[in-house]
Amino acid sequence: MTPDPLQRDDAPPLVLLIDDSKEVHRLLRARLRNEAVRLIGANGGIEGLKMAREHGPAIVLLDLNMPDVDGFEVLRALKDDPATVNTPVIVLSGLATTQDKVAAFDLGAVDYVTKPFDLTELRARLRSSLKIHELLTMLAQRAQIDGMTGLWNRTFFNSRWAEEVSRSARHDRPLSLAMFDLDDFKSVNDTFGHPAGDAVLQGFASLLAHQCRQSDVVCRFGGEEFTLIMPDTAPDDAKILLDRIRASLEGTRWPRHPERVVTVSIGVVGTSDGAGSVEPSLWLERADANLYRAKEQGRNRVVASDLSAPAPRLAAG
């Protein structure tokens, strides 16, 4: 997956202006130049919807009267799309009737500014909407972050994994999924205490975060189990990365118990040419089966398979 260059973590929030007036585009580019935002523009509703889906702006400034698609229809489409439903929309319109304003708010607009607008007022409304969006985004993210390790949690994994499988199937792109389980983790807690166990969980989370690429998604699945989503990665390539992670953990020395080596077993499943019609849950079953095989074969190893291969047979008991 190629990251959107407009979505760098350290970049100011992205504002998308959808308006068919070139004069409005020129005016706002000039007057918002000193604001802590990046302004991109679309000259019509169809182009605007495409840019909103591609770039995920922090806020949309939307004209209602456009020749290709009515602004109300654009607003309805933005709020019907899971990718943009939470994006705040400020309407900029020459339509000043109460009926138009009520219709816009009913469709999900957060504000309504009538043209010709006062630029000082518009900047203030823009700042207010961006602040609210920032706070809501922060709250939503915290609900999906594991408090112990700082990684994404299982709730986030469930939604993101479904998206990645769908994307792989739609574009016939490689995809791999790994499941990790720290070997004999209970004995670390029992022998050295829970603070030592917590340090191992946090240390392994940090190792995963640093070893993986920016496009990979690392999650704590629960307890001592972790998952790694690897877009655009075939299973053979994933196995190389995962074996490097396994070896790095084995070579780590822990201040609370330097004599005790901690290892991890890893099961990975992937495809080189798209997910096809395979359900996300089946991927998890296959990855978990490979993890079981890694444990069964002596732990501290990676067991990988291609999704198109027959499922591994598990030993009874």
Secondary structure by P-SEA (a helix, b strand, c coil): ccccccccccccbbbbbbcccaaaaaaaaaaaccccbbbbbbccaaaaaaaaaaccccccccccccccccaaaaaaaaaaccccccbbbbbbcccccaaaaaaaaaacccccccccccaaaaaaaaaaaaaaaaaaaaaaaaaacccccccccaaaaaaaaaaaaaaaaaabbbbbbbbbbbcaaaaaaaaccaaaaaaaaaaaaaaaaaaccccbbbbcccccbbbbbbccccaaaaaaaaaaaaaaaaaccccccccbbbbbbbbbbbbccccccccaaaaaaaaaaaaaaaaaacccbbbbbbccccccccccc
